[in-house]
């Protein structure tokens, strides 16, 4: 499920939080398309009949949206749509997703834990402005095959920099916590797949993760969180949040 109603309530509530800059390095429209890295997982819509998902393990780079080449160079299998995990994926390494339809975003990618994501739009009409949530995202690459897109290929690094982690760490209620206890959550506006503007991002320091879960119960948090939101309860470290918005 996309996060339209969640984001509309979340954004005004976060205006009082501390802003942290996030560097963006978009490519130009004339930049050559770089293929996905080797040893990555590639997912794309298998198409009719059945609307399954092709799940490929690729040891060689494959050009964006070249499904025929992917079926030759990669080890692929079809996963029925009904068998997809409802709670999102866990992909700490590289993950490439090619999109012609919107449903893989809604049913598969939202709520996923992924370190390096390459998201390619291979259709004609890109999705509308909607948000999906990702956890632990470090780098994002966007490819758009939309006709006339001035920014067909872009890349952004959104992992919290050393300074950003230093801002979040002192907020913990436990002196033993470190930057590894930070929950880094990225909200991605999938309208970036239209390739009409350069990628932009900003981060805000959020409340402890249990408080976030209580205020926004529909957020697809990736793991069980400490149940106590009482600041006086120091039995468990309070996991802090760094929220990044990419648009």
Buried (B, 14 or more C-beta within 10 A) or exposed (E): EBBEEBBEEBEEEBEEBEEBEBEBEBBEEEEEEBBBBEEBBBBBBBEEEEBBBBBBEBEBBBBBBBBEBBBEBBEBEEBEBEEBEEEBBEBEEBBBBBBBEBBBBBBBBBBBBBBBBBBBBBBEEBBEEBBBBBBBBBBBBBBBBBEEBEBBBBBBBBBBBEEBBEBBBEBBBEEEBEBEBBBBBBBBBBBBBBBBBBBBBBBBBBBBBBBBBEEBEEBBBBEEBBEBBEEEEEEEBBBBBBBBBBB
